[in-house]
Amino acid sequence: MKEDSKTIKGPQPTANLWLLTGPIHSGKTTYLLKMHEFLMKKGFVCGGLLSLACFINERRIGYNGLDLRTGKTFPLARTKGLASWQKAGRFYFDPEGLVKAKTAVRSFFPADLTVVDEIGHLELRRCGLWNELLSLLKQPQIKWFVVRESLTDSFLERFGRETPVLRFSDAELLSKLESLMGDPPLSRR
């Protein structure tokens, strides 16, 4: 395959990369939070980042990041921010929040699973968590990348991969994700 400016250069991801996609506000993050809790109870070590919607008076004002390894939340993106902050769509990304998000994604070792929720316009422009994604692709653990449905084709084009895609609308998604994980390593049972 000919490489161009749209294709990543560097490591080929392992077969352990899966995309989870679905429409905006379809419950992808809520589902992954429940799946994370389920896997932790089974003895898996999970890391990565979830983006939790943040509201004031029932109005979405942005997203908080959740570091899955530490359980700590932090401001990540807001509908209002400083002109110097990275912007994607209507959201401004808090620089301190991006540092914490990068740390959450980088804390992939040792982990059985690393989740990145979600990969969006910033990453497709090689900003945001781009470098962390490239590093993560070199790692052997299972990786679940969340990409909204409207960006799935752009993600696959950018990464130039035949990455398996699990659609959130798939009624058997839970059993598919559980079967991908198998059993935790013997050392943690």
C-alpha positions as a Markdown table, in Angstrom:
| # | Residue | x | y | z |
|---|---|---|---|---|
| 1 | Met | 0.0 | 0.0 | 0.0 |
| 2 | Lys | 1.3 | 3.4 | -0.9 |
| 3 | Glu | 1.8 | 5.7 | 2.1 |
| 4 | Asp | 0.5 | 9.2 | 1.9 |
| 5 | Ser | -0.1 | 12.0 | 4.4 |
| 6 | Lys | -3.4 | 10.4 | 5.4 |
| 7 | Thr | -1.8 | 7.1 | 6.5 |
| 8 | Ile | 0.1 | 6.7 | 9.7 |
| 9 | Lys | 3.7 | 5.9 | 9.6 |
| 10 | Gly | 5.2 | 3.5 | 12.2 |
| 11 | Pro | 4.0 | 0.4 | 13.9 |
| 12 | Gln | 1.4 | -1.8 | 12.6 |
| 13 | Pro | -1.3 | -2.5 | 15.2 |
| 14 | Thr | -1.7 | -6.0 | 16.6 |
| 15 | Ala | -4.8 | -8.0 | 15.9 |
| 16 | Asn | -6.0 | -6.9 | 19.3 |
| 17 | Leu | -7.4 | -3.6 | 18.1 |
| 18 | Trp | -11.2 | -3.2 | 17.9 |
| 19 | Leu | -13.3 | -0.2 | 17.1 |
| 20 | Leu | -16.6 | 0.3 | 18.9 |
| 21 | Thr | -18.8 | 2.7 | 17.1 |
| 22 | Gly | -22.3 | 4.0 | 17.1 |
| 23 | Pro | -24.3 | 7.2 | 16.8 |
| 24 | Ile | -23.6 | 10.2 | 19.1 |
| 25 | His | -25.4 | 9.8 | 22.5 |
| 26 | Ser | -26.2 | 6.1 | 21.8 |
| 27 | Gly | -24.7 | 5.0 | 25.2 |
| 28 | Lys | -21.2 | 3.8 | 24.1 |
| 29 | Thr | -19.5 | 5.4 | 27.1 |
| 30 | Thr | -22.1 | 4.2 | 29.6 |
| 31 | Tyr | -21.8 | 0.7 | 28.2 |
| 32 | Leu | -18.0 | 0.8 | 28.4 |
| 33 | Leu | -18.2 | 2.0 | 32.0 |
| 34 | Lys | -20.4 | -1.0 | 32.9 |
| 35 | Met | -18.1 | -3.3 | 30.9 |
| 36 | His | -15.0 | -1.9 | 32.8 |
| 37 | Glu | -16.7 | -2.6 | 36.1 |
| 38 | Phe | -17.6 | -6.1 | 35.0 |
| 39 | Leu | -14.0 | -6.9 | 33.8 |
| 40 | Met | -12.4 | -5.5 | 36.9 |
| 41 | Lys | -14.6 | -7.8 | 39.0 |
| 42 | Lys | -13.3 | -10.7 | 36.9 |
| 43 | Gly | -9.7 | -9.8 | 37.7 |
| 44 | Phe | -8.7 | -7.9 | 34.5 |
| 45 | Val | -6.4 | -4.9 | 34.7 |
| 46 | Cys | -7.9 | -2.1 | 32.6 |
| 47 | Gly | -6.5 | 1.3 | 31.7 |
| 48 | Gly | -7.3 | 4.1 | 29.4 |
| 49 | Leu | -9.8 | 6.9 | 29.1 |
| 50 | Leu | -13.5 | 7.4 | 29.1 |
| 51 | Ser | -15.1 | 10.7 | 28.2 |
| 52 | Leu | -18.1 | 11.4 | 30.5 |
| 53 | Ala | -20.7 | 14.0 | 29.5 |
| 54 | Cys | -20.8 | 16.9 | 31.9 |
| 55 | Phe | -24.0 | 18.9 | 32.4 |
| 56 | Ile | -25.2 | 22.1 | 34.2 |
| 57 | Asn | -28.9 | 22.4 | 34.5 |
| 58 | Glu | -29.5 | 19.6 | 32.1 |
| 59 | Arg | -27.4 | 21.4 | 29.4 |
| 60 | Arg | -24.2 | 19.7 | 28.2 |
| 61 | Ile | -21.2 | 21.9 | 28.8 |
| 62 | Gly | -18.6 | 19.4 | 27.8 |
| 63 | Tyr | -16.8 | 16.2 | 28.9 |
| 64 | Asn | -14.8 | 15.1 | 31.9 |
| 65 | Gly | -12.1 | 12.5 | 31.4 |
| 66 | Leu | -12.1 | 9.4 | 33.6 |
| 67 | Asp | -8.7 | 7.6 | 34.0 |
| 68 | Leu | -9.7 | 4.0 | 34.2 |
| 69 | Arg | -6.6 | 3.0 | 36.1 |
| 70 | Thr | -6.9 | 5.5 | 38.9 |
| 71 | Gly | -10.6 | 6.2 | 38.8 |
| 72 | Lys | -10.0 | 10.0 | 38.9 |
| 73 | Thr | -12.0 | 12.4 | 36.8 |
| 74 | Phe | -10.8 | 15.7 | 35.4 |
| 75 | Pro | -12.1 | 18.5 | 33.1 |
| 76 | Leu | -11.3 | 17.5 | 29.5 |
| 77 | Ala | -13.5 | 19.5 | 27.0 |
| 78 | Arg | -15.9 | 22.4 | 27.3 |
| 79 | Thr | -18.2 | 24.3 | 25.0 |
| 80 | Lys | -16.4 | 27.5 | 26.2 |
| 81 | Gly | -12.7 | 27.8 | 26.5 |
| 82 | Leu | -9.7 | 30.0 | 25.8 |
| 83 | Ala | -8.6 | 30.9 | 22.3 |
| 84 | Ser | -5.3 | 29.2 | 22.9 |
| 85 | Trp | -7.0 | 25.8 | 23.7 |
| 86 | Gln | -7.2 | 23.1 | 20.9 |
| 87 | Lys | -10.6 | 23.1 | 19.4 |
| 88 | Ala | -12.6 | 20.4 | 17.6 |
| 89 | Gly | -16.2 | 21.1 | 16.6 |
| 90 | Arg | -17.8 | 23.1 | 19.3 |
| 91 | Phe | -15.5 | 21.9 | 22.1 |
| 92 | Tyr | -12.4 | 23.4 | 23.5 |
| 93 | Phe | -9.9 | 21.0 | 25.1 |
| 94 | Asp | -8.4 | 22.1 | 28.5 |
| 95 | Pro | -4.6 | 21.8 | 28.2 |
| 96 | Glu | -4.3 | 20.3 | 31.7 |
| 97 | Gly | -7.1 | 17.9 | 30.9 |
| 98 | Leu | -5.3 | 16.8 | 27.7 |
| 99 | Val | -2.2 | 16.1 | 29.7 |
| 100 | Lys | -4.2 | 13.9 | 32.1 |
| 101 | Ala | -5.9 | 12.2 | 29.2 |
| 102 | Lys | -2.5 | 11.4 | 27.6 |
| 103 | Thr | -1.3 | 10.1 | 30.9 |
| 104 | Ala | -4.4 | 7.8 | 31.2 |
| 105 | Val | -3.8 | 6.4 | 27.7 |
| 106 | Arg | -0.1 | 6.0 | 28.3 |
| 107 | Ser | -0.6 | 4.0 | 31.4 |
| 108 | Phe | -1.2 | 0.9 | 29.3 |
| 109 | Phe | 1.4 | -1.4 | 31.0 |
| 110 | Pro | 0.7 | -3.7 | 32.5 |
| 111 | Ala | -2.9 | -3.9 | 31.4 |
| 112 | Asp | -5.1 | -6.6 | 29.8 |
| 113 | Leu | -7.3 | -4.0 | 28.1 |
| 114 | Thr | -6.8 | -0.3 | 27.2 |
| 115 | Val | -9.9 | 1.7 | 26.2 |
| 116 | Val | -9.7 | 5.1 | 24.4 |
| 117 | Asp | -13.1 | 6.9 | 24.4 |
| 118 | Glu | -13.2 | 8.6 | 22.1 |
| 119 | Ile | -11.1 | 9.2 | 19.1 |
| 120 | Gly | -12.3 | 12.2 | 17.3 |
| 121 | His | -11.5 | 15.1 | 15.0 |
| 122 | Leu | -8.4 | 16.2 | 17.0 |
| 123 | Glu | -6.8 | 12.7 | 16.5 |
| 124 | Leu | -7.7 | 12.6 | 12.9 |
| 125 | Arg | -5.8 | 15.9 | 12.5 |
| 126 | Arg | -2.8 | 14.3 | 14.4 |
| 127 | Cys | -3.5 | 16.3 | 17.5 |
| 128 | Gly | -5.0 | 15.4 | 20.9 |
| 129 | Leu | -4.1 | 11.8 | 21.7 |
| 130 | Trp | -2.5 | 11.0 | 18.3 |
| 131 | Asn | 1.0 | 10.2 | 19.6 |
| 132 | Glu | -0.4 | 8.2 | 22.5 |
| 133 | Leu | -2.5 | 6.1 | 20.0 |
| 134 | Leu | 0.6 | 5.4 | 18.0 |
| 135 | Ser | 2.5 | 4.2 | 21.1 |
| 136 | Leu | -0.5 | 2.1 | 22.2 |
| 137 | Leu | -0.7 | 0.4 | 18.9 |
| 138 | Lys | 2.7 | -1.1 | 19.6 |
| 139 | Gln | 1.4 | -2.8 | 22.7 |
| 140 | Pro | 0.1 | -6.4 | 22.9 |
| 141 | Gln | -3.0 | -6.0 | 25.1 |
| 142 | Ile | -6.5 | -5.7 | 23.7 |
| 143 | Lys | -7.4 | -2.2 | 22.7 |
| 144 | Trp | -10.9 | -0.9 | 22.3 |
| 145 | Phe | -11.1 | 2.4 | 20.5 |
| 146 | Val | -14.3 | 4.3 | 20.5 |
| 147 | Val | -15.1 | 6.3 | 17.3 |
| 148 | Arg | -18.4 | 7.9 | 16.6 |
| 149 | Glu | -20.2 | 6.4 | 13.6 |
| 150 | Ser | -19.7 | 9.5 | 11.4 |
| 151 | Leu | -15.9 | 9.3 | 11.8 |
| 152 | Thr | -15.4 | 5.5 | 11.5 |
| 153 | Asp | -14.6 | 5.6 | 7.8 |
| 154 | Ser | -12.1 | 8.5 | 8.3 |
| 155 | Phe | -10.5 | 6.6 | 11.1 |
| 156 | Leu | -10.1 | 3.4 | 9.0 |
| 157 | Glu | -8.8 | 5.5 | 6.1 |
| 158 | Arg | -6.3 | 7.3 | 8.3 |
| 159 | Phe | -5.0 | 4.2 | 10.0 |
| 160 | Gly | -5.1 | 2.2 | 6.7 |
| 161 | Arg | -6.2 | -0.9 | 8.5 |
| 162 | Glu | -8.7 | -3.7 | 8.3 |
| 163 | Thr | -9.7 | -3.1 | 11.9 |
| 164 | Pro | -12.7 | -5.1 | 13.2 |
| 165 | Val | -15.6 | -2.7 | 13.8 |
| 166 | Leu | -18.3 | -3.5 | 16.4 |
| 167 | Arg | -21.4 | -1.4 | 16.0 |
| 168 | Phe | -23.1 | -0.4 | 19.2 |
| 169 | Ser | -26.4 | -1.2 | 17.7 |
| 170 | Asp | -25.4 | -4.9 | 17.6 |
| 171 | Ala | -27.5 | -6.7 | 20.2 |
| 172 | Glu | -24.8 | -9.3 | 20.8 |
| 173 | Leu | -22.1 | -6.7 | 21.5 |
| 174 | Leu | -21.6 | -7.6 | 25.2 |
| 175 | Ser | -21.0 | -11.3 | 24.4 |
| 176 | Lys | -18.6 | -10.4 | 21.6 |
| 177 | Leu | -16.6 | -8.1 | 23.8 |
| 178 | Glu | -16.6 | -10.6 | 26.6 |
| 179 | Ser | -15.4 | -13.4 | 24.3 |
| 180 | Leu | -12.5 | -11.1 | 23.1 |
| 181 | Met | -11.3 | -10.8 | 26.6 |
| 182 | Gly | -11.3 | -14.6 | 27.5 |
| 183 | Asp | -10.1 | -15.2 | 31.1 |
| 184 | Pro | -7.8 | -13.0 | 33.1 |
| 185 | Pro | -4.2 | -14.2 | 33.3 |
| 186 | Leu | -3.7 | -17.0 | 35.8 |
| 187 | Ser | -1.5 | -14.7 | 38.0 |
| 188 | Arg | -4.6 | -12.6 | 38.8 |
| 189 | Arg | -7.3 | -15.3 | 39.2 |
